[in-house]
């Protein structure tokens, strides 16, 4: 590659806190024009927050962002745009029902005498697409395009604004191998030929060697190191993301008596499978994988929120068909979803209503039992504040999660299998330990837990065994001493193709 030019953006002592939680801790970084700077870290490392600060969506608590010598305490989206920073988010910002050219110029239309000049937009769109080395017809309706082609339209839309720094947030997460290789060629051309500074955020360790000139590891809101991509390998990167201090999956279980609580045989969710797994009473099995690995797909299929594609499910050694969450609950199985605000917590209802809402047809039917049931359960949960009439929106993340979990711990419900999706996401350290305590009480009483998490330290801390998923496929079942580093290595190596096959394809793209 051609050597990078002078620095375009530098970040100094950048910090960002959300309440008492510090998400960015004194970040120092520099991005150069003509360079692809890969950015990698575990979920929760602070990547999205840092990108938000660069794009003007978040305001730092302290520190400075310097763009071509001009210092800013914070940016707005308009300021970032005016100073040449463009961002392409993982979730597409293009729309069906519009043509390719209409999407490229959406919000920045070319007008003549107050009317959109469609002919000129098609002409300029074609020129932008030629710059990217693709032969899309700008008049094509977006809904006819593949995911990879839509990604290219996103890039063309960003180039229309003539950015000097382009941020790509997980651009290959939903792409096929062929589309990944094509995107890599586009990105290399933008950086090495057109001299853009490119910030390339990825979860895929093996992608680094194929696309990046430089790589930065972010962990717990701080930069671990920044190095030339040619000086590192996947093992060094995995070690930096999750250091290899030894950890042990919990060898001892609760009241395990070799009885199967939940068993999957060739179980296929819409995206994930086939899975063969037997979870015993008194056991916590961790489900680890990156975003898009199939964790949520599997849990929601188990609970009946998504259709079963193939295979069988057994509860207490009896074959069952779970057609809905209500059927699952009646069979003794419940799910705590990852998104409390959207899927679990009702901010306008009281704490008592939030706790008892799934059970108003059962033991909580008589209003006279509401307050005693709430008090009893809130004491077990160590809920703070212990106030039945306080609105759900007033509780912290950790206490809101206690309320959501507490629904399934009420006496008389007979829940024996608990499915958890990111149970401590957005939860402080103190509340996290309390949630773990509740889980251990549940399994000590003979319950079984399948806990999905993107945090390898959480899997090590609470699980007896760990199933690793990648691109919807089981990669490994770990049952003894392991490390966070090993979890990360396995998850990254198998994210899309089998590790060796994918690595070969990506290496070929770098030639």
C-alpha positions in Angstrom: 0.0 0.0 0.0 1.0 3.6 -0.4 2.1 5.1 3.0 -0.6 7.0 4.8 -0.6 10.8 4.8 -0.8 13.1 7.8 -3.2 12.4 10.5 -6.8 13.5 9.9 -8.4 12.8 13.3 -6.8 12.4 16.7 -8.5 11.6 20.0 -7.0 12.7 23.3 -8.0 11.5 26.9 -11.5 10.8 25.8 -13.9 9.7 28.6 -17.6 9.0 28.6 -19.8 8.0 31.5 -23.4 7.0 31.7 -24.4 7.7 35.2 -21.8 6.0 37.5 -20.6 3.7 34.8 -17.5 4.9 32.9 -17.7 3.4 29.4 -14.6 5.2 27.8 -11.5 5.6 30.0 -9.0 8.1 28.6 -8.9 6.8 25.0 -6.0 8.0 22.8 -6.2 7.3 19.1 -5.1 8.7 15.7 -6.5 8.0 12.3 -4.6 8.8 9.1 -5.8 9.4 5.5 -4.9 6.6 3.2 -5.1 4.0 6.0 -7.6 1.3 7.0 -7.6 1.3 10.7 -9.4 -1.8 12.1 -11.1 -1.6 15.5 -11.9 -4.7 17.5 -13.0 -5.6 21.0 -15.6 -7.7 22.8 -19.2 -6.6 23.2 -19.3 -3.9 25.9 -15.7 -2.8 25.2 -16.9 0.7 24.3 -16.6 0.6 20.5 -20.1 1.8 19.8 -19.8 4.7 22.3 -16.5 5.8 20.7 -17.9 5.7 17.2 -20.9 7.7 18.6 -18.5 10.4 19.9 -16.8 10.6 16.5 -20.1 10.8 14.6 -21.6 13.3 17.0 -24.3 11.0 18.4 -22.7 10.9 21.8 -21.1 13.7 23.8 -17.9 12.8 25.7 -17.7 13.6 29.4 -14.1 14.9 28.9 -11.3 14.9 26.4 -10.8 16.4 22.9 -11.4 15.3 19.3 -9.0 17.1 16.9 -9.9 17.2 13.2 -7.2 18.5 10.9 -5.8 20.6 13.7 -9.1 22.0 15.0 -10.1 20.9 18.6 -13.6 20.0 19.7 -14.9 19.1 23.2 -17.8 17.3 21.5 -19.3 17.0 18.0 -22.9 17.1 16.7 -23.9 15.1 13.7 -23.9 18.2 11.6 -20.4 19.3 12.8 -19.1 15.8 12.1 -20.6 15.9 8.6 -19.3 19.4 7.9 -15.8 18.3 8.9 -15.7 15.3 6.7 -16.7 12.4 9.0 -19.1 9.9 7.5 -20.4 6.7 9.2 -22.2 3.6 7.9 -24.0 1.9 10.7 -24.5 -1.9 10.9 -28.2 -1.5 10.5 -28.8 -0.3 7.0 -30.1 3.3 6.4 -31.4 2.5 2.9 -35.1 1.9 2.1 -37.1 -0.4 0.0 -39.6 1.3 -2.3 -36.9 3.6 -3.6 -34.4 3.2 -6.4 -30.7 3.0 -5.9 -30.2 6.6 -7.0 -33.1 7.8 -4.8 -31.5 6.1 -1.8 -28.1 7.6 -2.6 -29.5 11.2 -2.7 -32.1 10.8 0.0 -32.2 14.0 2.0 -29.6 15.6 -0.3 -31.6 15.6 -3.6 -30.4 17.5 -6.7 -33.1 20.1 -7.5 -33.7 22.2 -10.5 -36.3 25.0 -10.2 -37.5 23.4 -7.0 -38.1 19.9 -8.5 -35.9 16.8 -8.0 -33.7 16.3 -11.1 -33.9 12.5 -11.3 -31.9 12.4 -14.5 -28.9 14.2 -13.0 -29.2 12.0 -9.8 -29.0 8.8 -11.9 -26.0 10.2 -13.8 -24.1 11.1 -10.6 -25.1 7.8 -8.9 -23.7 5.9 -11.8 -20.4 7.8 -11.5 -20.3 7.0 -7.7 -21.0 3.3 -8.3 -18.2 3.2 -11.0 -15.8 4.7 -8.4 -16.7 1.7 -6.2 -16.1 -0.8 -9.1 -19.6 -2.1 -9.3 -22.0 -2.2 -12.2 -25.4 -1.5 -10.5 -28.1 0.3 -12.5 -29.0 3.4 -10.4 -32.6 3.0 -11.5 -32.9 -0.5 -9.9 -35.4 -0.7 -7.0 -33.6 -1.4 -3.8 -35.7 -4.5 -2.9 -34.1 -6.3 -5.9 -30.6 -6.0 -4.4 -28.6 -8.5 -2.3 -27.4 -7.6 1.1 -23.9 -7.0 -0.3 -25.2 -4.7 -3.0 -27.2 -2.7 -0.4 -24.0 -2.3 1.6 -22.4 -0.8 -1.5 -25.4 1.6 -1.9 -24.8 2.7 1.7 -21.1 3.5 0.8 -22.1 5.4 -2.3 -24.6 7.4 -0.3 -21.8 8.3 2.2 -19.4 9.2 -0.7 -21.9 11.6 -2.1 -21.2 13.7 1.0 -17.4 13.6 0.1 -16.1 12.4 3.5 -12.5 12.4 4.4 -12.9 9.8 7.2 -15.3 6.9 6.7 -16.5 4.7 9.6 -17.7 1.2 8.7 -19.5 -0.4 11.7 -19.5 -4.2 11.3 -19.8 -4.0 7.5 -19.5 -7.7 6.9 -21.8 -9.0 9.6 -24.6 -10.0 7.2 -22.6 -10.7 4.1 -21.7 -13.8 2.2 -18.1 -14.7 1.5 -18.3 -13.5 -2.1 -19.8 -10.2 -0.9 -17.1 -9.8 1.8 -14.3 -10.1 -0.8 -16.0 -7.6 -3.0 -16.5 -5.2 -0.1 -12.8 -5.5 0.8 -11.8 -4.4 -2.7 -14.1 -1.4 -2.4 -12.7 -0.4 1.0 -9.0 -0.8 -0.1 -9.6 1.4 -3.2 -11.2 4.1 -1.0 -8.3 4.2 1.4 -5.3 3.4 -0.8 -6.3 5.1 -4.0 -8.6 7.9 -3.0 -6.8 8.5 0.3 -9.8 8.4 2.7 -9.1 7.5 6.3 -11.1 4.4 7.0 -12.2 3.2 10.5 -13.2 -0.5 10.1 -15.0 -2.0 13.0 -15.2 -5.8 13.0 -15.8 -8.8 15.3 -13.9 -11.1 12.9 -10.3 -11.6 14.0 -9.2 -13.4 10.8 -10.6 -10.4 8.8 -7.9 -8.2 10.2 -5.0 -9.6 8.1 -7.1 -9.4 4.9 -8.3 -5.8 5.2 -6.4 -3.7 7.8 -3.2 -1.6 7.7 -3.4 -1.0 11.4 -5.4 -2.5 14.3 -6.5 -1.2 17.7 -7.8 -3.4 20.5 -10.3 -1.8 22.9 -11.1 -3.5 26.2 -13.2 -2.2 29.1 -13.3 1.3 27.6 -9.5 1.7 27.1 -7.0 1.1 24.3 -5.0 -2.1 25.0 -2.6 -1.4 22.0 -2.4 -0.1 18.5 -0.1 -2.0 16.1 0.5 -2.5 12.4 -1.7 -5.4 11.2 1.2 -7.2 9.7 2.9 -7.4 13.1 0.0 -9.4 14.8 -1.8 -12.7 14.2 -5.2 -14.0 15.4 -3.8 -15.5 18.6 -2.2 -12.2 19.7 -5.4 -10.4 18.9 -7.6 -12.9 20.8 -5.3 -12.7 23.8 -5.6 -8.9 23.8 -9.4 -9.0 23.6 -9.7 -11.5 26.5 -6.4 -12.2 28.5 -5.7 -15.8 29.2 -5.9 -15.9 32.9 -7.1 -19.4 33.7 -10.7 -19.9 34.5 -12.7 -23.0 35.4 -16.2 -23.8 34.4 -18.1 -24.6 37.6 -17.4 -28.3 38.1 -19.9 -28.7 40.9 -23.7 -28.3 40.2 -26.7 -27.8 42.4 -29.0 -30.8 43.1 -27.9 -32.6 40.0 -29.2 -36.2 40.1 -28.4 -37.1 36.5 -31.9 -36.1 35.4 -32.4 -34.4 32.1 -34.2 -31.0 32.4 -34.0 -29.9 28.7 -32.7 -32.0 25.8 -32.3 -31.0 22.2 -31.8 -33.6 19.5 -30.8 -32.3 16.0 -32.7 -29.2 17.1 -32.8 -26.6 14.3 -34.1 -23.0 14.9 -34.7 -20.9 11.8 -31.0 -19.9 11.6 -29.3 -22.1 14.2 -28.6 -25.8 14.3 -28.5 -28.7 14.4 -28.0 -28.7 18.1 -27.5 -31.8 20.3 -27.4 -30.8 24.0 -28.7 -32.2 27.2 -29.0 -29.8 30.1 -29.3 -31.4 33.5 -31.3 -30.3 36.5 -29.0 -28.3 38.8 -26.8 -27.1 35.9 -26.0 -23.8 34.2 -24.9 -24.2 30.5 -23.4 -21.1 29.0 -24.2 -20.2 25.3 -21.3 -18.1 24.0 -21.0 -16.5 20.6 -20.6 -13.2 18.8 -23.4 -11.1 17.4 -25.1 -13.1 14.7 -23.9 -16.4 16.1 -27.5 -17.6 16.7 -27.8 -17.3 20.4 -31.1 -15.3 20.5 -32.5 -17.3 17.6 -32.0 -20.6 19.5 -33.5 -19.2 22.8 -36.5 -17.7 21.1 -37.1 -21.0 19.2 -36.9 -23.0 22.4 -39.5 -20.7 24.0 -41.9 -20.9 21.0 -41.4 -17.4 19.7 -39.8 -18.7 16.5 -40.8 -21.7 14.5 -38.9 -25.0 14.9 -37.3 -26.0 11.6 -36.3 -29.6 12.5 -35.4 -31.9 15.4 -36.9 -32.6 18.7 -37.1 -31.0 22.1 -37.5 -33.0 25.4 -38.4 -31.6 28.8 -37.9 -34.0 31.7 -37.3 -36.8 29.1 -40.7 -36.2 27.5 -40.9 -35.1 23.9 -42.7 -31.7 23.6 -43.8 -29.3 21.0 -43.6 -25.7 22.2 -45.8 -23.5 20.0 -45.8 -20.3 22.0 -44.3 -18.7 25.2 -47.5 -19.5 27.0 -47.1 -23.2 26.2 -43.5 -23.0 27.3 -44.5 -21.5 30.6 -47.2 -24.1 31.2 -44.4 -26.7 30.6 -42.2 -25.0 33.2 -39.9 -23.0 30.9 -39.4 -19.3 30.7 -37.2 -16.7 28.9 -35.7 -13.5 30.1 -35.1 -11.5 26.9 -32.0 -9.3 26.4 -33.8 -6.1 25.6 -35.6 -5.1 28.9 -37.1 -1.9 27.6 -38.6 -3.4 24.4 -39.4 -7.0 25.5 -39.7 -7.3 29.2 -40.0 -4.1 31.3 -43.1 -1.9 31.3 -41.9 1.6 32.4 -45.4 2.9 33.0 -46.5 0.1 35.3 -45.5 -0.2 38.9 -42.9 -2.5 40.2 -45.6 -4.8 41.6 -47.4 -5.0 38.3 -44.1 -5.6 36.4 -43.3 -8.5 38.8 -46.8 -10.1 38.7 -48.0 -9.4 35.2 -47.3 -12.9 33.7 -49.1 -14.5 36.6 -52.4 -12.6 37.0 -54.3 -15.6 35.8 -52.6 -17.8 38.4 -51.5 -17.4 42.0 -51.5 -13.6 41.8 -55.2 -13.5 40.7 -56.5 -12.3 44.1 -55.5 -8.7 44.7 -55.2 -9.4 48.4 -52.2 -11.5 47.6 -50.4 -8.9 45.5 -48.6 -6.9 48.3 -47.5 -10.0 50.3 -46.2 -11.8 47.2 -44.3 -8.7 46.1 -42.7 -8.1 49.5 -41.7 -11.8 49.8 -40.1 -11.8 46.3 -38.6 -8.4 46.5 -36.8 -9.4 49.8 -35.4 -12.5 48.0 -34.3 -10.3 45.1 -32.8 -7.6 47.4 -34.7 -5.1 45.2 -33.8 -1.5 45.8 -35.9 0.4 46.3 -38.3 -2.1 47.7 -41.4 -0.1 46.7 -44.3 -1.9 45.1 -45.9 1.3 43.6 -42.7 2.8 42.1 -42.9 3.0 38.3 -40.7 0.5 36.5 -39.0 3.3 34.6 -37.5 4.5 37.9 -35.5 1.4 38.6 -31.8 1.1 37.6 -30.8 -1.5 35.0 -29.7 -4.0 37.7 -32.9 -3.7 39.7 -35.1 -3.7 36.6 -33.4 -7.0 35.6 -34.1 -8.4 39.1 -37.8 -7.6 38.6 -37.9 -9.3 35.2 -36.1 -12.4 36.5 -38.2 -12.4 39.7 -41.4 -13.0 37.6 -40.2 -16.6 37.1 -39.0 -17.1 40.7 -42.4 -16.6 42.3 -43.6 -19.6 44.4 -46.1 -21.9 42.8 -45.1 -21.2 39.2 -43.1 -24.4 38.9 -40.5 -23.0 36.5 -37.8 -25.5 36.1 -35.9 -24.3 33.0 -34.8 -20.7 32.8 -33.5 -19.3 29.5 -31.5 -16.1 29.8 -30.3 -13.8 27.0 -27.6 -11.3 28.1 -28.9 -11.3 31.7 -26.4 -8.7 33.0 -26.2 -6.4 30.0 -26.1 -2.8 31.2 -26.0 -4.0 34.9 -23.5 -2.7 37.4 -21.0 -5.0 39.2 -23.0 -5.1 42.5 -26.3 -6.0 40.8 -24.5 -8.5 38.6 -23.3 -10.5 41.7 -26.9 -10.4 43.0 -28.2 -11.9 39.8 -25.6 -14.6 39.9 -26.7 -15.3 43.5 -30.3 -15.7 42.4 -29.3 -18.1 39.6 -27.3 -20.3 42.0 -30.3 -20.5 44.4 -32.5 -21.5 41.4 -30.1 -24.3 40.3 -29.4 -25.4 43.9 -33.2 -26.1 44.1 -33.0 -28.3 41.0 -33.6 -25.7 38.2 -31.7 -25.7 34.9 -30.4 -22.6 33.1 -29.3 -21.9 29.6 -27.5 -18.6 29.7 -26.6 -16.8 26.5 -23.9 -14.1 26.8 -21.4 -12.2 24.7 -19.2 -11.7 27.8 -16.7 -14.6 28.1 -16.0 -13.7 31.7 -19.6 -14.2 32.6 -19.6 -17.7 31.0 -16.5 -18.6 33.0 -18.0 -17.2 36.2 -21.3 -19.0 36.3 -21.5 -21.9 33.8 -20.8 -25.6 34.4 -20.4 -26.1 30.7 -20.2 -23.9 27.6 -21.6 -24.3 24.1 -19.8 -22.1 21.5 -21.9 -21.0 18.5 -20.7 -19.4 15.2 -22.9 -18.4 12.3 -25.7 -20.6 13.6 -23.6 -23.7 14.0 -22.2 -25.4 17.2 -18.4 -25.1 17.2 -17.5 -26.7 20.6 -18.9 -27.9 23.9 -16.4 -27.1 26.7 -16.8 -29.0 29.9 -13.6 -28.4 32.0 -10.9 -25.8 32.7 -10.7 -23.2 29.9 -10.0 -19.5 29.5 -11.8 -16.4 28.3 -9.2 -16.3 25.6 -10.1 -19.8 24.4 -13.8 -18.9 24.2 -13.0 -15.8 22.2 -10.7 -17.7 19.9 -13.2 -20.4 19.2 -16.1 -18.0 18.6 -14.1 -15.8 16.2 -12.5 -18.6 14.3 -15.8 -20.1 13.4 -17.9 -17.1 12.9 -18.8 -17.6 9.2 -17.0 -20.4 7.6 -15.1 -23.2 9.3 -12.0 -21.3 10.5 -9.5 -22.6 8.0 -11.8 -22.3 5.0 -12.7 -18.7 5.9 -9.1 -17.8 6.6 -8.0 -19.1 3.2 -10.7 -17.1 1.5 -9.8 -13.9 3.3 -6.1 -14.3 2.7 -6.8 -14.8 -1.0 -8.7 -11.5 -1.0 -5.7 -9.7 0.3 -3.5 -10.8 -2.7 
